[in-house]
Structures are given as structure tokens and as C-alpha cells.
Amino acid sequence: MQLPSGSFSWPVAAALVSMVASPGAAQVVRLVTPNATISEEFSSIRGIRELRDGRILVSDYLDQRVVLVDFERQTVTQRVSKGGGPTEARLPTRLIPARGDSTLLVDLGNNRLLLLDGSGRPIRTIAAVRPGVLGVRGLDPSGALYFAVPGWSEGGNALPSRFRPGGSLEPGDRRHLPGCGGSRRTDAIRHQGAVPNPADRTAFVRRFLTQSPTSGKGENGGMGFSPIPNEAEIVQMTHGTQFAERHPMFNAGDVLLAPGGKLWVGRPAAEGQPAPYDVFDAGGRRVTTVELKPGRRVMAVGTRGVYAVAESEVGIQVLERYPVPQ
């Protein structure tokens, strides 16, 4: 089965942005005011997929659902619920564009993909388990799926990272992007290129043990709901965790494909500072730096808008849409 991704176009966006130009440097665009928001609360948004009519699909990892959001009508409609049935998902993550308005949902908890139609309804399941690789990361125009190859799987034998459904496994490009890392080590992001300090490491472990669905601890542990860890457990795990020697220059999870062959690369922001994203054209040239207000993270860039998540101090997430910078 071939699932080519759709093509993008680049419309004229509204001008709710503040621009600052400096000689010899990329233009800085500040996204100040969203042109649309929605009051629905989310717990952990992992994927956003813009459809051609301006509606978006949103996957929530902790709430274990996929919803269809209409900013114009201010409606939220559930499309995928929690479970292991053919129209359900557990721990849904990426929403990968396929042909037309169809979408591939990475159903992490069920080790498979769900093919969604143009309105987000599941119509087919696809096996996604491949030895020695992690989850699906993308889909190319020929219909081939791209998998991540973890550092611990690398060695003398080349591992497949490209798969054609119903076809063959193929070796992929095994080069690493800066910031992605090449070994099984933990990166606790603070400042780009900085050396992690003990507080960074402890904070990372505490966040994992108290918030991650794979930790096996606390209400969201997902593996038996063991008691919330105490400080002694956190310290013990911190001492037993290997950390990278330096923080990455950027987080691989903040690299976003945008229409027109552009690439948005998010950089770590200092506490209370704007979140910066460098925008590169198809030739690899940085053309713009986009800044959002503190506490925001861009989840997707489409033809209708830039989709960001704003998170409160208690972890509640809401969606904001901004005009696409020119």
C-alpha cells in the first residue's frame, strides 16, 4: 500500500505579528497575538495535523484521545478514544500527513499505526513493529515509512530505517542531526551547548517519575499505578542515570516541517524568555527567527496557521493559532 504525502501551498497570512529587522541577520518575527484559540483543555498534546479546510486533528498522549478541532465554530469532536479496538488507540503520539487529508496516527501503546480519513475517523490499522528500530517518524512521497534508529541499536550491522508497507526493508541515512544524540544517554535541556548541572539532572528525573506514562509511578504511571516516588528514589535514579556531557543545541522534537519546504528548528529558551524558532528555507539558509511568548511551544506549521501549545503552571494545555510569518 502506497501512502504518498500531500503537497503544500503557501497563502498570504494575516499580519498579527511584530517584525524587527537587523542588517546582515535573519529577520526576527514575534508572534504576539493568536488569531484563534479554543477553550478545550488538554493534558499532553503530542501531535497536530492541519486539514485542508482549516480544521485540525489533535492527539493527547495522557488523555489517550484524538479530536477534531474547528477554531471557527469553536467545536471539539472526539475521533479516536482509548482502547485496543480497530478504532481506538493507547498513548497516541504523532499525526503524520498522508495522501490528501488522510493521516497516519502513531498508536504507541498498541504498537501500530491507524490510518485516519479526511475527518479523522480510523479506517485501517497497519503493523508498525520493526526489530531494532523505534517508532515511525515520517512518510515520504513514495509511501515509505521512516523509523528512528536508537543509539543502542547501532553497530557494525546496518539496521533498516525505511520500510515500504507490504514490501521491503531498506537501509536509510544514518547520519545524526546535531542535538539528536547518538547514544542511549539522557539530555536534560537547559541552555544550548551548556553543561548539565546536578539540579538539571534531578529535575529531569523527578519530572519523568512523576509525569511520564512509562515511569510506572504515580497516577499517570501507566504500569500498575505505584505510589508517587519519594526523594530517596529520585536521588537513587539520578545517580544511576547517564547524562550527556553537554546540552544539545536544539531538541529533535522541536524540528518541524513547514509548507514550501521550510524547516522550523526550536532552540531552548531560558526561564521566562521567548521561545525562539529558526526558520530555514529549502536550501538550508536561515531566513527568519520566530519568537513566541514564554511558555509556548510550536507543535505544527500549516498553510492556515502556526499551532502552538500554551501550558499553565499546573500542566493544563490549551491551543493557540497564529498567522504564518511571510
N, C-alpha and C positions, 0 to 999 in steps of 0.2 A: 504493500500500500504506500503510495507516494503522498506526502503532505506538504507541498511547497508553501512557503510563507508568502503572505500578500505583499504587494508593493505599497509604498507610502507616497503621499503628496505633501506639499508644504504650503498651507494657506496663509493669508495675511492675518496676523493676530491683533487683538486689541492692545492698546498702549497703556496698560495699567502697570508700567514699570518705570523705575528710575535709573537713568544711564549716566555713567561717569566715564569719560574717555581720557586716556593719558597718552602722550606721544610715545611711539615705539613699543607700546604694550597692548595686550588684548583688552578690548573694551570690557568694562565691568558693568553688569546689568543686575540691579537689585529688584527682586520680586517682593514688592511691599504689600500689596493688597490682593487677596484672591478674588477672582471674578465669580466664583461659586463655592459654596460649602454645603455640607449636609449634616444634620444633627445626629445621625446614627452613630453609636459608639462601637468601637472595635477593640479587641484585646491585643492582637498581634498580626497586623497586615503583612503578608508575605508576597503578594502578587497583585498587580493591576494590569488589566488589558483593555485598551480603548477600542470600542467598536466603531464602525463607520458612521453610525447615526449619532455619535456623541455620548452614548451611554457607556458605562464601564463595568467590567467584571472585577470583583474584589475577593481575594481569598484570605481567610483569617485562620491562622495556624492553631491558636488556642481555642477559639470558639468552634473550630472544625466545621466551617461552612464556606460556601461560595455564594455571593449575592450579586444581583444585577442592580446597579445604581443609576438612577436618572436624576441628574442635577436640575434639569429644567422643571420636572414635575415633582421633585423632592420625594421620590419613592425609592424604597429598598425592597427588592424581591428575592427571596431565597431560591437558589437554583440547585445547590448541592448541599446535602445535610450529612451529619456524622454517621458513619457506619461502614460496613464491608460489602454492601449490595452493589449491583451494577450501576446505580445512580447515586451512590454515596461515596464518601471519602473520609480518611482519617489523616490528620495532620497535613492538610493541603498546603502546598507552597507555590511554586512558580506557575504563572499563566503564560504559556508560550504561543505567540501568534502562529496560526497555520493558514491554509488557503482561505481567501475571503474573510469572513468573520468567524470562522471556526477556530477553536483554541484547544491546546493541549494543557491539561491540568496535571501537575506532578502530585500524585496521590502517594505521599511518602509513607504513611502508615500502612497502606495496603500493597506497597512495592509494585506500583503500576502507574500507568497514565490513563486519564479519562479524556476522551475526545468530546468536546462540547460543541454544540451547534451555534448558529449566529446569535441566539438569545441566551446562551449559557446553559442549555439543557444537555445533560450527558446522553450520548448516543452510542458510545462504544468504549470498551476497555482494551488497553494494549499493555502487554507484559513489558516491564522496564528493568528487570533484574539482569545484570551482566556481571560475571565474575571479575573481581579486581578493579571495578570502577565504582564511582559514586553516582548520584542522580543525574538525570538529563538536565543539561544546561541550555540547550538551544536546538533549533531546527533550521537547516539551510534550504535554499530554493529547490533543491533536488529531492527533498523529503528525507534526507539523512538526519538522524538524531545525534547530537553531540553530548558526550558524557565527560564528567570531570575525572581525572586520574589522580588519586591521592598520593602523597609523597611516599607513604609506606609501601605502595604497590610498585614503585619504580625500581628498576634494576637492569640487569643485562638483557632481559627479555622484554621486547616492546609489547605494550598492552594496547588493546583496541580502545579507541575513544570515539569512534564514529560507527554508527550502526544504521543499516537500512532495514526498516521493518519488513519481515518476510524474506530478507536477503542476507548479505554477508557482513562480517565484522571487518573493519579496516583500521589500520594504524592511523592516528591523527597527528597533528602538530603538537609536540610535547614540550614546546618552549613555555616558560613561565612569564606571566606578566609581573612587573615589579609590584610588590605588595601582596602577591598571592601566596608566596612562600613555596618551598619545595620539600618540606619535611613535615613530619607529624608533630608540630610544635604549636603552642598557643600564642596568638597575638592579641594582647590587650591594648587596643588603640587608645592613644592619648594625644601625642603630637607627632607629626610626620617626621620620621627618622630619629626620634628621641629614644633614649634608653629607658626601658620599663623600670619603674621603681617598686619597692615592696608593696606600697599602697595600691598601685595599679593591679598587681597580681592578686592581692587579697580581694579587691573589689570585683575582679573578673570572676574568681571562683565563687564568691558569695552570690553574685548575680546568676551564675549558672545553677548553683544548688537551690536557689530559691525561686527561679523563674523558668528554667528550661523544662520542657515537657519530657526530655530524655534523662533528667537527673535522677529520677526515682525518689525525689524528696518533695515534701510539701504538697499543697493542694493540686498544683499543676504538674506534679512529677510524672504522671502517666505510667508508672510501673509499680503500682501497689500502694501509692499514696503513703509512703513512710513519713514519719514525723519530720517537721522542718529542722534542718541541721543546726546544731549549736556552734558556738565559736571554735570549740576544740576541733570539731570535724572540718570546719572551714580551714583552719590553720594547718591541719594534717594534710588535707588535699592540696593546699597551696604548696607545701614543701615537696610534695610528690609529683608536681606538675612541671614539665619542662616548658620554659617560655623562650620566645625568640630573643636574640640579643638586642635587637632594635625594633622599634615600631615600624610598620610598613608605611610607605609614602602615601598609600591610599588603601581603602578597603575594597577588596574584589567584589563585594556585594553592592558597592555603590558605583559600578560601571554599567551605564545604561545606553542601549542602542536607541537612537532617535531618528525620526524621518530625515530623508535626504542624505543618508549615510553618515550622519554625525554621531559622535560618541560623547556622552557626559561622564566625567570622572569626578566623583566626590572626594574631597580631602577632609581629614579630621579637623574639627573645629575646637578651639579652646572653649572652656566653660563660659557660657553666656555670650559667645561671639557668633556672628553669622555663619551659616553653613555654606562653604564655597564649593562650587562645581566648575571645573574647567571643561569647556566645550571644544572638541576637535572636529575638523572637517574630514571629508573622505580621504584627503591626502595626508592626514596626521598632523595638520597645523592647528595650533590653538588659536581659536578665533574669538572666543568670548569667555569671560569668567562670570558665572551667575551666582549671586548670593541670596540666600533666604534668611528670614528672621530666625533667631536662635530657637532650638527645639523642633526644627523641621527637618524632614528627610524626603528627598525626591524618590518616588517609587516607580514612576514611569513618565515618559515624554511621548506625547502623541501629536496628531495634527490639530486637535481641538484644544489641547492644553498641557500644562505641566502639572502632574498629580503628586501632591506632597502629603505626608502624614505629620500631623502635629500631635505630640504626646504630652499629657499632663503630668504633674508631679507624682500622681498615683498610678500612672501607667495606662490611662484611658486614651485611646487614639481616635482622632477624627480626621476626615478627609478634607483637603482644600485643593481647588483647581486654580491655576494661574495662567495668564496668557503666555503663549510661546514667544520667547525673545526672537527678534529678527537678527 
